[in-house]
Amino acid sequence: MTEQDTTPDPYLWLEDVTGDKALDWVKERNAEAVSALTGGERFERIRTGLREVLDADDRIPYPRRRGEFLYNFWQDAARPRGVWRRTTLEEYRGGDPAWDVLLDIDALAEAEGENWVWAGAAVLRPEYRRALVELSRGGADAAVVREFDLVERAFVDDGFALPEAKSRVGWIDEDTVYVGTDFGEGSMTASGYPRVMKVWRRGTPLAEAETVFEAGPEDMSVYAYRDHTPGFERDFVGKRPAFFSSEEYLRGADGSLTKIEVPDDATSDVHREWLLISLRTDWAVAGTTYPAGSLLVADFEAYLSGARELTVLFEPDEHTSLSGYAWTRNHLILDKLEDVKTRLEVLTPGPGGWAREALPGAPELGSAAVVGTDPDASDEYLLNVSGYLQPSTLLRGEIGGEVEVLRRAPAFFSPEGLRVEQRFATSEDGTRVPYFIVRGESTEGPTLLYGYGGFEISLTPGYSGGMGRSWLERGGTYVVANIRGGGEYGPAWHRAALRENRSRAFEDMAAVARDLVDKGVTTPERLGVQGGSNGGLLAGVMLTRYPELFGAVVSQVPLLDMRRYHLLLAGASWMAEWGDPDDPADWEFLKGYSPYHNLHSGTKYPPVFFVTSTRDDRVHPGHARKMAARMRELGFQPHYYENIEGGHGAASDNAQRAFMSAIVYEFLLRALSPDETVGAEK
């Protein structure tokens, strides 16, 4: 048992997010980081280059179809907070469309004296006249909700409006919405999300909204929504007891609830007459066992009536998993990963079953993702294709028809002399762990290893102009590790690193680091590691458990205190991933890797940089604050920077994004260069 485990936490005061004492400490650390890492010629070149990438006029304005219009939210140098706008497909095809601006966030913020950040909008189908717009102060998850008229381009006087909270709100019809918000004491779960869903009618006080569904305070969250598909209008309510479980009900017109009887850890989805069931664990039903990772389909009405006639649409194997799917009007597109490379398939229901054929467009060593469909009206799909060296291309097609190129993103760095490889490292238990390398011929430059390894999230190849300009063009090598805990090989790959098995993810990351050195790609002195959020925890463990493998560590918006994470902001919602620190059995394995509890004065640590945001109301900034403070107490010199706004992304506009990325790249370039120093932890 460590000393930190048995003594009171001396840095609890740093958990006071906006407390004067804590913010004074933050400002001192920020000033130190800015003084040490910015102002030089290289930093300014990196920041300028990043800003050019972020503000480039020829970036792809990714659209979302709503009826006859394509909608887009856009930020650039002239509009740093952004504009919500729309155009037609015909205009969009022209290359320089006439955009109809619906809402200017910069003008709104100035007029109202608020630090507004766009957080999205729910538009009422099928007329698409009214929207429930969400605006965040400084980029936090909590947001205000205000009704907006898309024809008048104005907020609706006395319309639906909610004060700042982590709300769930959605249209039922023009005069009625589902709402879950902070109704007062007892209305939020321990995770900080709505516990009660109500129906709120126009012109009535929120206090008079009718409760239609409740979850328990120990559950993670509750939700409700209406399916507006013409001819299939229906309502659903449900709850998420934990991050990877749910219970969903069909809500009748009389308020009756009919449970959709699927495994608690499965995901169900209803489209027209079909029910899709995506399995996280094996499921035995009606004499058949379906393996984890499978996608099943049934007739929805028949299933509710008790029938269990299920058709397998996808079944995983050793190399292939289901990354996602998307409905069009008459078809289902499957997005599969084959050793972390995208393969697309179209499934079509018919009298003889489900026919299938390949959907073209996915690159060999890249990724392709369906970014939009129009399932109410057509078989249109929008496909984004990219790779580490391949700028994004936006394709549009209709199932069975020709595919057209709508947009090509610019190349922000030269790929000349660079190549992409996929390799496999062997982890401690013999598991083969894939990783991608992007590099040139030389092995003299620094290498940056990036990972995540959690929540069934897959890291697939994709283009980053900022990384290319700031890192690859400066002779750097970039590596992405597809470690366990992610979803690259389906639910089993994720489940292999859950809770008491979390160390497998860390062992996988260390195995990739060692493989890079063993194969001559780099040396420990020139190898940096970076991760954010769950990946920030990963980076923190690399620092404390494997310090000899790295020359620099960047831990962004991280979780680091695994003794108190469940008590801070949304932390309670993640106990299904990591465990319950209040359970002695769980704390036994959590304390074995909790970075905050595994710092030692006699250990030689590489240079480390902690980056977070005051306005992150998902992962508490106290994690990074306390870790840096503890290291300083032990005589080390960590770098620390906390953006005063920015939410979980740590930045709310392109200027902040450019600065935050530039200061990290500058740190890494200094720490991993033999002729430069950056406060090494000796």
C-alpha positions as CSV (number, residue, x, y, z in Angstrom):
1,M,0.0,0.0,0.0
2,T,1.4,3.4,-1.0
3,E,1.9,6.3,1.3
4,Q,-0.5,8.3,-0.8
5,D,-3.2,5.7,-0.2
6,T,-3.0,5.9,3.6
7,T,-2.7,9.7,4.1
8,P,-5.2,12.5,3.4
9,D,-5.0,14.0,0.0
10,P,-3.1,17.3,0.5
11,Y,-4.3,18.7,-2.9
12,L,-8.1,18.4,-2.6
13,W,-8.2,22.2,-2.7
14,L,-7.2,21.9,-6.4
15,E,-10.5,20.2,-7.1
16,D,-12.2,23.5,-6.5
17,V,-12.5,24.2,-10.2
18,T,-13.0,28.0,-10.0
19,G,-11.8,28.7,-6.5
20,D,-9.5,31.7,-6.2
21,K,-6.6,29.7,-4.6
22,A,-6.8,26.9,-7.3
23,L,-7.0,29.4,-10.2
24,D,-4.1,31.4,-8.8
25,W,-2.1,28.1,-8.9
26,V,-3.3,27.4,-12.4
27,K,-2.3,30.9,-13.6
28,E,1.2,30.5,-12.1
29,R,1.7,27.1,-13.9
30,N,0.3,28.6,-17.2
31,A,2.7,31.5,-17.0
32,E,5.6,29.1,-16.4
33,A,4.6,26.9,-19.4
34,V,4.1,29.9,-21.7
35,S,7.5,31.4,-20.6
36,A,9.3,28.1,-21.1
37,L,7.7,26.9,-24.4
38,T,6.4,29.8,-26.4
39,G,7.8,32.9,-28.0
40,G,10.5,31.2,-30.0
41,E,10.6,31.2,-33.8
42,R,9.7,27.5,-34.2
43,F,6.7,27.7,-31.8
44,E,5.4,30.7,-33.8
45,R,5.9,28.9,-37.1
46,I,4.0,25.8,-35.8
47,R,1.2,27.9,-34.4
48,T,0.8,29.9,-37.6
49,G,0.9,26.7,-39.7
50,L,-1.8,25.1,-37.5
51,R,-4.0,28.1,-37.7
52,E,-3.7,28.1,-41.5
53,V,-4.9,24.4,-41.5
54,L,-7.8,25.1,-39.1
55,D,-8.9,28.3,-40.9
56,A,-8.4,27.1,-44.5
57,D,-11.2,28.3,-46.7
58,D,-10.9,25.1,-48.8
59,R,-11.5,22.7,-46.0
60,I,-14.4,20.4,-46.6
61,P,-17.6,21.9,-45.1
62,Y,-19.2,18.6,-44.0
63,P,-22.9,18.8,-44.5
64,R,-25.9,17.2,-42.8
65,R,-29.0,16.7,-44.8
66,R,-32.3,17.9,-43.3
67,G,-35.0,17.8,-46.0
68,E,-34.1,19.8,-49.0
69,F,-31.1,21.6,-47.4
70,L,-27.6,20.6,-46.5
71,Y,-26.6,22.1,-43.1
72,N,-23.1,23.0,-41.9
73,F,-21.5,24.6,-38.9
74,W,-18.4,26.6,-39.9
75,Q,-15.5,28.3,-38.1
76,D,-12.7,30.3,-39.6
77,A,-10.5,33.3,-38.9
78,A,-13.3,35.8,-39.6
79,R,-15.9,33.8,-37.6
80,P,-13.9,32.2,-34.7
81,R,-17.1,31.1,-32.9
82,G,-18.8,30.0,-36.1
83,V,-21.9,30.2,-38.1
84,W,-24.8,27.7,-38.6
85,R,-25.7,27.8,-42.2
86,R,-27.4,25.8,-45.0
87,T,-27.4,25.4,-48.8
88,T,-28.8,23.1,-51.4
89,L,-27.1,20.1,-53.0
90,E,-27.0,21.9,-56.3
91,E,-25.2,24.9,-54.8
92,Y,-22.9,22.6,-52.8
93,R,-21.9,20.7,-56.0
94,G,-20.9,24.0,-57.5
95,G,-17.8,24.3,-55.3
96,D,-18.5,27.8,-54.0
97,P,-22.1,27.6,-52.7
98,A,-24.2,30.5,-51.6
99,W,-24.6,29.8,-47.9
100,D,-27.7,30.9,-46.1
101,V,-26.6,31.9,-42.6
102,L,-29.1,30.9,-39.9
103,L,-27.2,31.9,-36.8
104,D,-24.0,33.8,-36.2
105,I,-22.5,32.7,-32.9
106,D,-19.9,35.5,-32.8
107,A,-22.6,38.2,-33.3
108,L,-24.8,36.5,-30.7
109,A,-22.0,36.2,-28.1
110,E,-21.2,39.9,-28.6
111,A,-24.8,41.0,-28.4
112,E,-25.5,39.0,-25.3
113,G,-22.1,39.4,-23.6
114,E,-21.7,35.7,-23.3
115,N,-18.9,33.3,-24.2
116,W,-21.1,31.1,-26.4
117,V,-19.8,27.9,-28.0
118,W,-22.0,26.0,-30.4
119,A,-23.2,22.7,-29.0
120,G,-25.6,21.5,-31.7
121,A,-29.3,21.7,-32.7
122,A,-32.2,19.3,-32.9
123,V,-34.5,20.2,-35.9
124,L,-38.1,19.1,-36.0
125,R,-38.9,16.7,-38.8
126,P,-40.4,16.7,-41.3
127,E,-41.0,20.5,-41.8
128,Y,-37.5,21.5,-40.5
129,R,-38.8,24.9,-39.4
130,R,-38.1,24.8,-35.7
131,A,-34.9,23.9,-33.9
132,L,-33.8,23.4,-30.3
133,V,-30.4,25.1,-30.3
134,E,-27.8,24.2,-27.6
135,L,-25.2,26.8,-26.6
136,S,-22.4,26.2,-24.1
137,R,-20.5,28.7,-22.1
138,G,-16.8,28.2,-22.8
139,G,-17.3,24.7,-24.3
140,A,-18.6,22.8,-21.3
141,D,-20.9,19.8,-21.7
142,A,-23.6,21.7,-19.8
143,A,-25.5,24.0,-22.2
144,V,-28.5,26.2,-22.4
145,V,-31.3,25.3,-24.8
146,R,-33.3,27.8,-26.8
147,E,-36.0,27.4,-29.5
148,F,-35.0,28.8,-32.9
149,D,-37.1,29.6,-36.0
150,L,-35.2,28.7,-39.1
151,V,-37.6,30.7,-41.4
152,E,-37.4,33.9,-39.3
153,R,-33.8,33.3,-38.3
154,A,-34.5,34.3,-34.8
155,F,-35.0,32.8,-31.4
156,V,-38.7,32.2,-30.6
157,D,-40.1,34.6,-28.0
158,D,-41.5,32.6,-25.1
159,G,-40.4,29.5,-26.9
160,F,-38.9,26.4,-25.3
161,A,-35.9,27.3,-23.2
162,L,-33.8,25.7,-20.6
163,P,-31.1,27.1,-18.3
164,E,-27.5,25.7,-18.3
165,A,-27.5,22.0,-17.5
166,K,-26.6,18.6,-18.9
167,S,-30.1,18.4,-20.5
168,R,-31.7,15.8,-22.8
169,V,-34.3,17.5,-25.0
170,G,-36.0,16.4,-28.2
171,W,-39.1,17.2,-30.3
172,I,-42.4,15.3,-30.1
173,D,-44.3,17.7,-32.2
174,E,-44.2,21.5,-32.7
175,D,-45.9,22.2,-29.4
176,T,-44.4,19.3,-27.3
177,V,-40.9,18.2,-26.3
178,Y,-39.3,15.5,-24.2
179,V,-37.1,17.0,-21.6
180,G,-34.7,15.7,-19.0
181,T,-32.8,18.4,-17.1
182,D,-32.0,19.6,-13.6
183,F,-35.5,20.0,-12.2
184,G,-34.1,20.4,-8.7
185,E,-33.0,18.1,-5.8
186,G,-33.0,14.5,-6.7
187,S,-33.5,15.0,-10.5
188,M,-30.0,14.2,-11.6
189,T,-28.1,10.9,-11.3
190,A,-24.8,10.4,-9.4
191,S,-23.1,10.8,-12.8
192,G,-24.6,14.3,-13.3
193,Y,-27.1,13.4,-16.0
194,P,-30.9,13.6,-16.0
195,R,-32.7,11.0,-14.0
196,V,-36.3,12.0,-14.9
197,M,-37.8,12.5,-18.4
198,K,-40.9,14.6,-18.8
199,V,-43.3,15.8,-21.5
200,W,-43.3,19.6,-21.7
201,R,-46.1,21.4,-23.6
202,R,-45.8,24.8,-25.1
203,G,-47.0,27.7,-23.1
204,T,-46.8,25.8,-19.8
205,P,-44.2,26.2,-17.0
206,L,-41.4,23.7,-16.9
207,A,-42.6,22.8,-13.4
208,E,-45.8,21.5,-14.8
209,A,-44.2,19.1,-17.3
210,E,-45.5,15.6,-16.9
211,T,-43.1,12.8,-15.8
212,V,-43.2,9.9,-18.2
213,F,-40.1,7.9,-17.1
214,E,-37.6,7.7,-14.3
215,A,-34.3,6.1,-13.6
216,G,-32.8,5.4,-10.3
217,P,-30.2,7.8,-8.8
218,E,-27.6,5.1,-9.1
219,D,-28.3,4.7,-12.9
220,M,-26.2,6.7,-15.3
221,S,-28.9,8.5,-17.3
222,V,-32.4,8.5,-18.8
223,Y,-33.6,9.3,-22.3
224,A,-36.7,9.6,-24.4
225,Y,-37.3,10.4,-28.1
226,R,-39.9,10.2,-30.9
227,D,-39.2,8.4,-34.1
228,H,-40.6,10.8,-36.8
229,T,-40.2,8.3,-39.7
230,P,-43.3,8.9,-41.9
231,G,-45.7,5.9,-41.4
232,F,-43.7,4.6,-38.5
233,E,-44.1,7.4,-35.9
234,R,-43.6,6.0,-32.4
235,D,-42.0,6.9,-29.0
236,F,-39.3,5.3,-27.0
237,V,-38.0,5.9,-23.5
238,G,-35.2,4.2,-21.7
239,K,-32.3,4.4,-19.2
240,R,-28.7,3.5,-19.1
241,P,-27.9,1.8,-15.8
242,A,-24.2,1.9,-16.7
243,F,-22.0,3.0,-19.6
244,F,-22.4,-0.3,-21.5
245,S,-26.0,-1.3,-20.5
246,S,-29.4,0.0,-21.4
247,E,-33.2,-0.7,-21.0
248,E,-35.5,0.6,-23.7
249,Y,-39.3,0.7,-23.9
250,L,-41.8,1.4,-26.6
251,R,-44.1,4.1,-25.2
252,G,-47.7,3.8,-26.2
253,A,-50.1,6.7,-26.8
254,D,-51.7,6.0,-23.5
255,G,-48.3,6.1,-21.7
256,S,-48.0,2.3,-21.5
257,L,-44.5,0.9,-21.7
258,T,-43.4,-2.3,-23.6
259,K,-39.9,-3.4,-22.9
260,I,-37.7,-4.3,-25.9
261,E,-36.4,-7.6,-24.5
262,V,-32.8,-7.8,-25.6
263,P,-29.7,-8.4,-23.4
264,D,-28.9,-5.5,-21.1
265,D,-25.5,-4.9,-22.7
266,A,-26.8,-5.1,-26.3
267,T,-27.7,-2.1,-28.4
268,S,-31.1,-2.0,-30.2
269,D,-32.1,0.2,-33.0
270,V,-35.5,0.4,-34.7
271,H,-35.8,1.5,-38.4
272,R,-39.2,1.3,-40.1
273,E,-40.3,-2.3,-39.7
274,W,-36.8,-3.6,-38.6
275,L,-35.2,-4.1,-35.2
276,L,-31.4,-4.3,-35.1
277,I,-29.6,-5.9,-32.2
278,S,-25.9,-5.4,-31.7
279,L,-24.4,-7.8,-29.2
280,R,-21.5,-7.2,-26.8
281,T,-21.6,-10.6,-25.2
282,D,-22.8,-14.1,-26.4
283,W,-26.5,-14.5,-26.4
284,A,-28.4,-17.8,-26.3
285,V,-32.0,-17.4,-27.5
286,A,-34.5,-19.8,-29.1
287,G,-32.0,-22.6,-29.2
288,T,-29.2,-20.6,-30.9
289,T,-26.2,-18.9,-29.4
290,Y,-25.1,-15.8,-31.2
291,P,-21.5,-14.6,-30.6
292,A,-20.5,-11.3,-29.2
293,G,-20.0,-8.7,-31.9
294,S,-22.8,-10.0,-34.0
295,L,-25.5,-7.8,-35.6
296,L,-29.0,-9.4,-35.8
297,V,-32.2,-8.2,-37.4
298,A,-35.8,-9.1,-36.7
299,D,-39.3,-7.8,-37.7
300,F,-40.0,-5.3,-34.9
301,E,-43.7,-5.9,-34.4
302,A,-43.3,-9.7,-34.5
303,Y,-40.4,-9.5,-32.0
304,L,-42.5,-7.4,-29.6
305,S,-45.2,-10.1,-29.9
306,G,-42.8,-12.7,-28.8
307,A,-41.3,-14.1,-32.0
308,R,-37.6,-14.7,-32.0
309,E,-36.9,-15.2,-35.7
310,L,-33.5,-13.5,-35.9
311,T,-31.3,-13.2,-39.0
312,V,-27.5,-12.7,-38.7
313,L,-26.4,-9.7,-40.7
314,F,-22.8,-9.7,-39.4
315,E,-20.7,-12.2,-37.4
316,P,-17.2,-11.3,-36.4
317,D,-14.1,-13.4,-36.9
318,E,-10.5,-13.3,-35.7
319,H,-9.7,-10.4,-38.0
320,T,-13.0,-8.6,-38.6
321,S,-15.3,-6.5,-36.5
322,L,-18.3,-4.3,-37.0
323,S,-17.4,-0.6,-36.6
324,G,-20.9,0.8,-37.4
325,Y,-23.8,0.9,-39.7
326,A,-26.2,3.4,-41.3
327,W,-29.7,3.1,-42.8
328,T,-30.8,4.6,-46.1
329,R,-34.4,4.4,-47.2
330,N,-34.2,0.8,-48.4
331,H,-30.8,-0.5,-47.5
332,L,-28.3,-0.9,-44.6
333,I,-24.7,0.0,-45.0
334,L,-22.2,-1.9,-42.8
335,D,-18.9,-0.4,-41.8
336,K,-16.5,-3.2,-41.0
337,L,-12.9,-3.3,-39.8
338,E,-10.6,-5.9,-41.2
339,D,-7.4,-5.7,-39.1
340,V,-8.3,-2.0,-38.6
341,K,-8.9,-1.3,-42.3
342,T,-12.3,-0.3,-43.5
343,R,-14.5,-2.5,-45.6
344,L,-18.0,-1.4,-46.6
345,E,-21.0,-3.6,-47.5
346,V,-24.6,-2.9,-48.5
347,L,-27.4,-5.1,-47.3
348,T,-30.8,-5.1,-48.9
349,P,-33.9,-6.9,-47.5
350,G,-36.0,-8.8,-50.0
351,P,-38.4,-11.8,-50.2
352,G,-35.5,-14.2,-50.3
353,G,-33.6,-12.7,-47.3
354,W,-30.9,-10.0,-47.1
355,A,-28.8,-9.6,-50.2
356,R,-25.3,-8.1,-49.8
357,E,-22.7,-6.5,-52.0
358,A,-19.6,-4.5,-51.5
359,L,-19.8,-0.7,-51.4
360,P,-16.8,0.8,-53.2
361,G,-14.7,3.7,-51.8
362,A,-12.6,2.4,-48.9
363,P,-8.8,2.7,-49.3
364,E,-6.5,-0.2,-48.6
365,L,-4.6,1.5,-45.7
366,G,-7.1,4.1,-44.7
367,S,-10.6,4.5,-43.5
368,A,-14.0,5.3,-44.9
369,A,-17.0,6.4,-42.9
370,V,-20.6,7.1,-43.7
371,V,-21.1,10.7,-42.5
372,G,-24.7,11.2,-43.7
373,T,-27.8,9.4,-45.1
374,D,-31.4,10.5,-45.8
375,P,-33.3,7.5,-44.5
376,D,-36.7,9.1,-44.6
377,A,-36.7,9.9,-48.3
378,S,-33.9,8.3,-50.3
379,D,-30.9,5.9,-50.6
380,E,-28.4,8.8,-50.7
381,Y,-25.2,8.4,-48.6
382,L,-22.2,10.7,-48.0
383,L,-18.9,8.9,-47.5
384,N,-15.7,10.5,-46.1
385,V,-12.5,8.7,-47.2
386,S,-9.0,9.5,-45.8
387,G,-5.7,8.0,-44.7
388,Y,-2.7,9.2,-42.8
389,L,-1.2,10.6,-46.1
390,Q,-4.5,10.9,-48.0
391,P,-6.5,14.1,-47.5
392,S,-10.2,13.6,-47.0
393,T,-12.5,13.1,-50.0
394,L,-16.2,13.6,-49.6
395,L,-18.2,11.3,-51.9
396,R,-21.9,11.2,-52.6
397,G,-23.8,8.3,-54.0
398,E,-27.2,6.5,-54.1
399,I,-27.2,2.8,-53.5
400,G,-26.9,1.1,-56.9
401,G,-25.9,4.3,-58.7
402,E,-22.7,6.2,-59.5
403,V,-20.5,7.8,-56.9
404,E,-19.6,11.4,-57.3
405,V,-16.8,13.5,-55.6
406,L,-18.4,16.4,-53.8
407,R,-15.2,17.8,-52.2
408,R,-11.5,17.1,-51.9
409,A,-9.7,18.5,-48.9
410,P,-6.4,20.3,-49.6
411,A,-3.0,18.6,-48.9
412,F,-1.5,20.6,-46.0
413,F,1.9,18.8,-46.1
414,S,4.0,17.0,-48.7
415,P,3.7,13.2,-48.6
416,E,6.9,12.9,-50.6
417,G,9.3,10.4,-49.0
418,L,6.7,9.3,-46.4
419,R,5.1,5.9,-46.2
420,V,2.5,4.1,-44.0
421,E,3.0,0.6,-42.6
422,Q,1.0,-1.6,-40.4
423,R,2.9,-3.8,-37.9
424,F,2.1,-6.1,-35.0
425,A,3.7,-6.1,-31.6
426,T,3.5,-9.0,-29.1
427,S,2.1,-8.1,-25.7
428,E,3.1,-9.9,-22.4
429,D,0.3,-12.5,-22.8
430,G,1.2,-13.3,-26.4
431,T,-1.6,-11.1,-28.0
432,R,-0.7,-9.6,-31.3
433,V,-1.3,-5.8,-31.1
434,P,-1.6,-3.9,-34.4
435,Y,-0.1,-0.4,-34.9
436,F,0.4,2.0,-37.8
437,I,3.6,3.8,-38.5
438,V,3.8,7.0,-40.6
439,R,7.4,7.9,-41.4
440,G,10.2,8.7,-43.8
441,E,13.4,6.9,-44.5
442,S,15.4,8.5,-41.6
443,T,15.3,7.2,-38.1
444,E,17.1,10.2,-36.7
445,G,14.1,12.3,-35.9
446,P,11.7,12.0,-32.9
447,T,8.8,9.4,-32.7
448,L,5.4,10.1,-31.2
449,L,3.3,7.2,-30.1
450,Y,-0.5,7.8,-29.7
451,G,-3.0,5.6,-28.1
452,Y,-6.4,5.5,-26.4
453,G,-7.5,1.9,-25.5
454,G,-10.9,2.3,-23.9
455,F,-14.7,2.5,-24.2
456,E,-14.7,0.3,-27.4
457,I,-13.4,3.2,-29.4
458,S,-11.4,2.3,-32.5
459,L,-8.4,4.4,-33.8
460,T,-8.6,4.2,-37.6
461,P,-6.3,5.9,-40.1
462,G,-7.1,9.5,-40.9
463,Y,-5.6,12.6,-42.3
464,S,-4.3,15.4,-40.0
465,G,-2.9,18.4,-41.7
466,G,-1.8,19.9,-38.4
467,M,0.2,16.8,-37.4
468,G,1.7,16.5,-40.8
469,R,2.9,20.1,-40.8
470,S,4.0,20.2,-37.2
471,W,5.5,16.8,-36.9
472,L,6.1,14.8,-40.1
473,E,7.5,17.6,-42.1
474,R,10.0,18.2,-39.2
475,G,11.4,14.7,-39.6
476,G,9.1,13.1,-37.0
477,T,7.6,9.6,-37.1
478,Y,4.0,9.1,-36.0
479,V,2.7,5.9,-34.5
480,V,-0.9,4.9,-33.6
481,A,-1.4,1.8,-31.4
482,N,-4.6,-0.2,-31.6
483,I,-4.4,-1.6,-28.1
484,R,-7.0,-3.6,-26.2
485,G,-9.8,-1.6,-24.5
486,G,-10.6,-0.2,-27.9
487,G,-13.1,-1.6,-30.4
488,E,-10.7,-2.5,-33.3
489,Y,-11.6,-6.2,-33.0
490,G,-15.1,-5.8,-31.5
491,P,-16.5,-6.1,-28.0
492,A,-14.0,-8.9,-27.1
493,W,-11.1,-6.6,-27.7
494,H,-12.7,-4.0,-25.4
495,R,-13.7,-6.5,-22.8
496,A,-10.2,-7.9,-22.6
497,A,-9.0,-4.7,-20.8
498,L,-12.0,-4.0,-18.6
499,R,-11.8,-3.4,-14.9
500,E,-9.4,-5.8,-13.3
501,N,-7.8,-6.5,-16.7
502,R,-7.0,-2.9,-17.4
503,S,-3.3,-3.6,-17.2
504,R,-3.5,-5.4,-20.5
505,A,-4.1,-2.1,-22.3
506,F,-1.0,-0.7,-20.6
507,E,1.0,-3.8,-21.4
508,D,0.0,-3.5,-25.1
509,M,1.1,0.1,-25.2
510,A,4.5,-0.8,-23.7
511,A,4.8,-3.7,-26.1
512,V,4.4,-1.3,-29.1
513,A,7.0,1.1,-27.5
514,R,9.5,-1.8,-27.1
515,D,8.8,-3.1,-30.7
516,L,9.6,0.4,-32.1
517,V,12.9,0.3,-30.4
518,D,13.7,-3.3,-31.1
519,K,12.9,-2.8,-34.8
520,G,15.2,0.2,-35.0
521,V,12.4,2.8,-35.6
522,T,13.5,4.9,-32.7
523,T,15.2,4.9,-29.3
524,P,13.6,5.5,-25.8
525,E,15.2,8.9,-25.7
526,R,13.5,9.9,-28.9
527,L,10.2,8.3,-28.2
528,G,7.3,10.3,-26.9
529,V,3.8,9.1,-25.9
530,Q,0.6,11.1,-26.0
531,G,-3.1,10.5,-25.1
532,G,-6.2,12.4,-24.1
533,S,-9.0,11.6,-21.7
534,N,-8.9,7.8,-21.2
535,G,-5.7,8.2,-23.3
536,G,-4.5,10.7,-20.8
537,L,-4.8,8.0,-18.1
538,L,-2.9,5.7,-20.5
539,A,-0.1,8.3,-20.9
540,G,-0.1,8.8,-17.1
541,V,0.5,5.1,-16.6
542,M,3.3,5.1,-19.2
543,L,4.9,7.8,-17.1
544,T,4.7,6.0,-13.8
545,R,4.9,2.4,-14.8
546,Y,7.2,2.5,-17.8
547,P,9.3,5.7,-17.5
548,E,12.4,4.0,-19.0
549,L,10.6,3.5,-22.3
550,F,10.0,7.1,-23.1
551,G,11.8,10.4,-23.6
552,A,8.6,12.5,-23.2
553,V,5.0,12.1,-22.1
554,V,1.9,14.3,-22.9
555,S,-1.2,13.6,-20.8
556,Q,-4.2,15.7,-22.0
557,V,-7.6,16.2,-20.2
558,P,-6.6,13.1,-18.3
559,L,-7.9,10.9,-15.5
560,L,-5.1,10.3,-13.0
561,D,-6.6,10.0,-9.6
562,M,-8.4,6.7,-9.8
563,R,-9.3,6.8,-6.1
564,R,-11.6,9.8,-6.5
565,Y,-12.5,9.8,-10.2
566,H,-16.0,8.5,-9.5
567,L,-16.7,11.5,-7.3
568,L,-15.7,14.1,-9.8
569,L,-18.1,15.4,-12.5
570,A,-19.2,12.6,-14.8
571,G,-16.8,10.1,-13.3
572,A,-19.4,7.8,-11.8
573,S,-20.6,7.0,-15.3
574,W,-17.4,5.2,-16.1
575,M,-17.2,2.7,-13.3
576,A,-18.3,-0.1,-15.7
577,E,-15.0,0.6,-17.5
578,W,-12.6,0.9,-14.6
579,G,-14.3,-0.3,-11.4
580,D,-15.6,1.2,-8.2
581,P,-12.9,2.7,-6.0
582,D,-15.2,2.3,-2.9
583,D,-15.2,-1.5,-3.4
584,P,-12.1,-2.8,-1.7
585,A,-11.7,-5.5,-4.3
586,D,-11.8,-3.0,-7.1
587,W,-9.5,-0.5,-5.4
588,E,-7.0,-3.3,-5.0
589,F,-6.4,-3.3,-8.8
590,L,-7.1,0.4,-9.4
591,K,-4.4,1.5,-6.9
592,G,-1.9,-0.7,-8.8
593,Y,-1.9,1.7,-11.7
594,S,-3.5,4.9,-10.5
595,P,-0.9,7.4,-11.7
596,Y,-1.5,9.8,-8.8
597,H,-0.8,7.0,-6.3
598,N,2.2,5.6,-8.0
599,L,4.6,8.6,-8.1
600,H,7.9,8.0,-6.2
601,S,10.6,10.5,-5.3
602,G,13.4,8.1,-6.3
603,T,12.2,7.3,-9.8
604,K,13.7,8.9,-12.9
605,Y,10.8,10.2,-15.0
606,P,10.9,11.6,-18.5
607,P,9.8,15.2,-19.2
608,V,6.0,15.4,-18.9
609,F,3.4,17.9,-20.0
610,F,-0.2,17.9,-18.5
611,V,-2.8,19.8,-20.5
612,T,-6.4,20.4,-19.4
613,S,-9.3,22.9,-19.4
614,T,-11.0,24.7,-16.6
615,R,-14.3,24.4,-18.4
616,D,-14.0,20.6,-18.9
617,D,-17.1,19.4,-17.0
618,R,-16.7,15.8,-18.1
619,V,-13.2,15.0,-16.9
620,H,-12.4,17.1,-13.9
621,P,-9.3,19.4,-14.3
622,G,-8.4,18.4,-10.7
623,H,-6.8,15.2,-12.0
624,A,-4.1,17.1,-14.0
625,R,-3.7,19.8,-11.3
626,K,-3.1,17.3,-8.5
627,M,-0.7,15.2,-10.5
628,A,1.4,18.2,-11.4
629,A,1.3,19.5,-7.8
630,R,2.3,16.1,-6.4
631,M,5.3,15.9,-8.9
632,R,6.4,19.4,-7.9
633,E,6.2,18.4,-4.2
634,L,8.5,15.4,-5.0
635,G,11.0,17.7,-6.7
636,F,10.2,17.1,-10.3
637,Q,9.5,19.8,-13.0
638,P,6.3,18.9,-14.9
639,H,5.0,21.3,-17.4
640,Y,1.3,22.2,-17.0
641,Y,-1.1,24.3,-19.0
642,E,-4.8,24.7,-18.4
643,N,-7.0,26.5,-20.9
644,I,-9.5,28.7,-18.9
645,E,-12.2,27.6,-21.4
646,G,-12.6,24.9,-24.0
647,G,-14.5,22.0,-22.4
648,H,-13.3,18.4,-22.8
649,G,-11.7,19.3,-26.2
650,A,-9.6,21.8,-24.2
651,A,-10.2,24.6,-26.8
652,S,-13.3,26.4,-28.0
653,D,-12.1,28.2,-31.2
654,N,-9.4,27.8,-33.8
655,A,-7.0,30.3,-32.2
656,Q,-7.1,28.3,-28.9
657,R,-6.8,25.0,-30.8
658,A,-3.8,26.2,-32.7
659,F,-2.1,27.4,-29.5
660,M,-2.8,24.3,-27.5
661,S,-1.5,22.0,-30.3
662,A,1.5,24.2,-30.9
663,I,2.7,24.3,-27.3
664,V,2.4,20.5,-27.2
665,Y,4.4,20.0,-30.4
666,E,7.0,22.5,-29.1
667,F,7.4,20.6,-25.9
668,L,7.8,17.2,-27.7
669,L,10.3,18.6,-30.2
670,R,12.4,20.0,-27.4
671,A,12.1,17.0,-25.1
672,L,12.9,14.5,-27.9
673,S,15.9,16.3,-29.4
674,P,19.3,15.5,-28.0
675,D,20.5,19.0,-28.1
676,E,17.6,20.6,-26.3
677,T,16.3,20.5,-22.7
678,V,12.8,20.9,-21.4
679,G,12.9,20.4,-17.6
680,A,13.7,16.6,-17.6
681,E,12.5,14.8,-14.6
682,K,15.9,13.6,-13.2
